[in-house]
Amino acid sequence: MKNKIKDIDYALVEGVRPPIYKAMKYWGKKPHNIWREYIKNYTPKGGIFLDPFCGSATSIFESLKLGITSIGFDLNPISSFIIEAITSDFDKSKFENELNTIVEHVRQDDTYKKFFYTESRHSETISEVQNFKWENNKLYELGIISNDKDNIKEKKYTAAPNNNDNNLINNFEQIKIEYSHPNEAFPTSPSFSANFINCIGGNNFSNLWTKRNLFVISFIFNDILNIKDQNIKKQLLFGFIQMLHLTTKMSVPRRAEANRPFSTSWGRSAYICCGRQMEMNPLLTFISSCLGKQSVESSLNNAKDYFYKEKIKLSNVSISKKDKNKSSGFDVKYGSVDINTIDDYIKDKSIDFIMTDPPYGGLVQYLDLSYVWLSWLQLYDKKYTPNFDAEITIKKNVVDESLYKSRFTNGLKKLHKILKDDGKIVFTFHNKDIKIWNIFLNSIKEAGFKIEKVIHQQNKRSGESVVSNPYGTSGTDFYIRCIKHNNDYQASNNSEFEHIVLQTAINLIARRNEPTPYQILFNGILAEISGKGFDVNEFDKNIETILKNYVNKIFILSNNNFSTSGKFWWFVKPNEYIKYPDRTLSDRVEDTVLQFLRRRQSISLDDMLGEIFIKYPNGLTPDTKSINFYLQKYATKSAGKWLYNALLVENEISNHTKILADLSEIGKKNKLDIFIGKREQWEKINTTTLATYATHLELKFLNFTKEKLDRVHMIDMIWLNKKNIEVVFEVENSTNLISAISRGTNLDKAILKIMVIPNKRENELLRQKDRMFLEQFKINNWKYLLYSDVEKLKISKQKIYLFLKDISG
Ligand SMILES: C[S@@+](CC[C@H](N)C(=O)[O-])C[C@H]1O[C@@H](n2cnc3c(N)ncnc32)[C@H](O)[C@@H]1O
C-alpha cells in the first residue's frame, strides 16, 4: 500500500539561489528550494515527476538533486539547450583553453583592433574599450580598460569620446561580416512594434546589434562552431547566448546614482529601444559570461556538486523520436514539446506528480523574447527553431483570449490523461489579471481537476507595498494543488457566490481582528472561492463590486497610508462579527517573533519566516516587512543573524512577571484562587516559575467552547472564587494598550477587568482617543491600576476596590 503523503498546507521560505541558477536569464524563475520540497514530498520513491512548462528547468535540476526521475518539456527550445548545457560533463581547463584560443583569435583581428581600441587617456598607448554609451545617436562616453603603462589604480575608467572614436562610427558600414548570423525580418508579433523597428534601424533581426558588435559576435560564433569537442562547444555556446542580449542596442546605461558605469541588463521583459544606449564590447561580455561570478564556469562547477550523481542519463525526444513507452532508463527526459501533444511522448497514467508554472496570459512573450538567443542557436542546430504557432499566450491580432483558453484547457486535459489516478498536480499562478485567473480556474475544472488547496506563497524579494495592480500583489504567488476529479461540478448561482464572498471577507477580517488592506482580503477570497468549484465566468459581478455593496452596512473603509495595497476594511459593528475576540494579528505576530527570539536567541530571517508562515497561513500571513520591523525592535543584526537583545527585553519581561507574582499573592490574601496565563506560566521568577503561584493551570471546568477557552487561557491573570471568575487582569508593561483589552471581551461584561500599567504609562492611557477602545473599556467594566498601587496593596490590608481608577475620571 502506498504511504499516505503529508500535504504541504502552508507557505515555505525562499532560499538564496545557488550559482547553478545564476548564469541563465529567464523570466519567472521559481524559488528552487520550495519547488524541491514539493517534488520531494509528492513524488513517491521510484516515481516520475513532470514539468510540462519547465522554462529555465529549475524543477528538473531540483529533481536531479533529489535523485528523482523527471520529465521536463517546454515549447521553448531554450529549455532543452539549458538542460543539455547544465548537465554536460565539465572539464574546466579544457573549457578555459578553448575560450582563450577564441579570445586571442578575436584580439588578433584587424577589425576588432580598429573598432574596440582607443587611445589611452593616461599614457601614450592604446586601450581596449569595454563599452560605448550613446544618447540620441551620439557617442557621449567610453568605458576603457586600463593597461600596465597607464600606471593608475583603477582597472577601468570612463572618458568622453575623442575625435578618433567619433570618426570610427562613420566607418561602420565598411565592416564586412563573413560569418553566419541571423538575417531575417522580425517575427510578426506585437512584441516588435513599428516604432521599435524604426528606432532599432529597420526590419531585420540583425539590427539589434551595431555593425561592429555583430561582426565580433558572428566571429566568436563561428569559432565556437568549429570546436570539435561537443561538450565544450555547447558550454561556450551557453556563455555566448548569455552575452547576446547584453550586447544589443536595447541595453541601457544605468543611472549615475547606481555608480555602475560598466554594467547593464535587459531590464524589462520586452523589446525596447531607448534614446540612451550602451554598446557593450561582445568579446569582454563573452569572457565574463564564461568566467567569474554568475558565469557558465561557476554554474557548471556548482552543477557537479549539486546533482545526486555525476553522469546524468538524458533522453531527448522530438517529433521523430517520441519514446512514448519509455518510462525508465533515464534521469531526465526532455524536449521542445507542445503541451497539446504531450500524450504522444508520455504513456497514459504514468506520471506520479506534476508541478508547473504555466504562462499567465500574455504577460511575458517567452518565444519572442527568447528569439534573441534562438535566432543564433538555430543556425547551430535546427532543433532550436521555435514553433511560434503553438505558444500558449495572448498576443494582439495573433492569439486572442479564447484561443489562449482552448490551448490551455486542452493542454491540461492531456495532463489529466497522463497523470496517475492518485497523482497530484500543483500549479503556481501569479494573479495579475482577474480575467486570466478566471480562465485558469475554468480550464482546471474543464480538464477534470479539482482544487484541493490554494496557498499564498509570499515572494521574499517583495512585500505588500510593491502592489501596483488592483488585482494582484507582485509579491505573492498562488500555489494551487489539485487532484483528479471526474464528477461534474455543481451549478451555482449568483446569490450563493455573493454569500461566500461576503462570508469569507467577514471571517478573514474577524480572524485578523484588525483593519485589513483590500489586497489581502482579495487574495484570501480568491483562494477560498477557487477551491469551492464556482464557475467564476458565470458571475458578472466581481469581488470588489460585491463587497462594495456592504460598505457602511457591514464594512467601513479607511485610508491606508502605509502601503499601496488598498484601503483598510473593518467592521461597522465589530462585536457582531468577532465572536471570540483575540488580540490584533499584528500583536500576535509580534508576540510570536519575541517568543521565538527568546527560545532560540540567535535566528536568521528565514528561520523566523518559516515559523510565521506555518503559524499564520494564507490570509493571516503578514507582510515580511513587518517581521523585519519586529526583529529590529527585539534583536540586533550581526553576521547575517538576528541576536536577541536579551538584557534589554528580559528586564521588561521580568517587570511584567514580578507584577503577576505580586498580584497572585494579593489575590491569595483575599482568599481567591489564581489562574495565570498559559504563556506566562513558564516565566522564571527567583528560583522557580510563575506556575507555582497559580492555583489553576487551565480552566476547562468553566465549560467554554474550545475557541473561547483558547482566548481566555491567554489572559494574563484571573482571580476565581470557587471556580467562578471574579477579576481579570491584563498587565501591560510595554505592549499595545488598545489590543490589551480584546481577550477580556470574551467574558461576561459584568466581570471586573483590570488593566495594570507602569506609572509612566498613565498619561498614555488617559490620552487614548480611539473611540472603540473607550467604548469597550466602559461597556466591559474595565478599570486600571498603577504598578505603585500594586506595591501598596502588597503591604496594605485594604481591599483592591479602593485603589481602582477609571479613565473617565
Ligand atoms: C511561466 S513560464 C515557466 C518558467 C519556469 N517556471 C522557470 O522557472 O523558468 C511558462 C512557460 O510556458 C512555455 N509554453 C508556452 N506555450 C507552451 C506550450 N504550448 N507547450 C509547452 N510550453 C509552453 C513558455 O515557453 C514558458 O517557458
The ligand as an SDF file (V2000), in Angstrom:
LIG
                    3D

 27 29  0  0  0  0  0  0  0  0999 V2000
    5.8890   30.9170  -16.5910 C   0  0  0  0  0  0  0  0  0  0  0  0
    6.9680   30.1620  -17.7430 S   0  0  0  0  0  0  0  0  0  0  0  0
    7.7630   28.9110  -16.8310 C   0  0  0  0  0  0  0  0  0  0  0  0
    9.0170   29.4030  -16.1430 C   0  0  0  0  0  0  0  0  0  0  0  0
    9.6750   28.3370  -15.2930 C   0  0  0  0  0  0  0  0  0  0  0  0
    8.8580   28.0110  -14.1670 N   0  0  0  0  0  0  0  0  0  0  0  0
   11.0650   28.7450  -14.8120 C   0  0  0  0  0  0  0  0  0  0  0  0
   11.3410   28.5980  -13.5830 O   0  0  0  0  0  0  0  0  0  0  0  0
   11.8710   29.1670  -15.5920 O   0  0  0  0  0  0  0  0  0  0  0  0
    5.8580   29.3830  -18.8270 C   0  0  0  0  0  0  0  0  0  0  0  0
    6.4980   28.5570  -19.9210 C   0  0  0  0  0  0  0  0  0  0  0  0
    5.4810   28.0030  -20.7440 O   0  0  0  0  0  0  0  0  0  0  0  0
    6.0570   27.7740  -22.0370 C   0  0  0  0  0  0  0  0  0  0  0  0
    4.9930   27.4790  -23.0390 N   0  0  0  0  0  0  0  0  0  0  0  0
    4.1810   28.3500  -23.6780 C   0  0  0  0  0  0  0  0  0  0  0  0
    3.3540   27.6840  -24.5070 N   0  0  0  0  0  0  0  0  0  0  0  0
    3.6440   26.3720  -24.3900 C   0  0  0  0  0  0  0  0  0  0  0  0
    3.1140   25.1840  -24.9740 C   0  0  0  0  0  0  0  0  0  0  0  0
    2.1340   25.2210  -25.8890 N   0  0  0  0  0  0  0  0  0  0  0  0
    3.6480   23.9990  -24.5940 N   0  0  0  0  0  0  0  0  0  0  0  0
    4.6590   23.9380  -23.7100 C   0  0  0  0  0  0  0  0  0  0  0  0
    5.2030   25.0280  -23.1400 N   0  0  0  0  0  0  0  0  0  0  0  0
    4.6950   26.2350  -23.4660 C   0  0  0  0  0  0  0  0  0  0  0  0
    6.8760   29.0280  -22.2490 C   0  0  0  0  0  0  0  0  0  0  0  0
    7.8870   28.8190  -23.1930 O   0  0  0  0  0  0  0  0  0  0  0  0
    7.4220   29.3030  -20.8370 C   0  0  0  0  0  0  0  0  0  0  0  0
    8.7220   28.8070  -20.6960 O   0  0  0  0  0  0  0  0  0  0  0  0
  1  2  1  0
  2  3  1  0
  2 10  1  0
  3  4  1  0
  4  5  1  0
  5  6  1  0
  5  7  1  0
  7  8  2  0
  7  9  1  0
 10 11  1  0
 11 12  1  0
 11 26  1  0
 12 13  1  0
 13 14  1  0
 13 24  1  0
 14 15  1  0
 14 23  1  0
 15 16  2  0
 16 17  1  0
 17 18  1  0
 17 23  2  0
 18 19  1  0
 18 20  2  0
 20 21  1  0
 21 22  2  0
 22 23  1  0
 24 25  1  0
 24 26  1  0
 26 27  1  0
M  CHG  2   2   1   9  -1
M  END
$$$$
